[in-house]
């Protein structure tokens, strides 16, 4: 099942929430994988150069939970930019 997680990559024009949604779906399907493995796969597949990528490069999350919490903040930020609010 780890192979399916490796296939989840953030597309060049894909918002972080789209990537996060696909990744979370695969995480639920692979609940037998260690969270450390999932964290490595998640960090590797974020769009290079994106604000979220830069953030996790400067301050890498230590757990999958930290990664997902930080991702949520950036998803909220993208939503604000999209709606103009």
Number of C-alpha atoms within 10 A of each C-alpha: 12 15 8 12 21 15 13 20 20 21 14 10 7 11 16 22 17 14 20 20 12 15 23 16 13 20 19 10 14 15 11 10 13 10 14 12 12 21 18 13 18 23 19 14 18 21 20 15 10 12 12 19 18 14 15 15 13 9 9 13 17 11 14 18 12 13 16 16 13 15 20 15 12 18 18 13 11 15 15 11 10 9 7 7 6
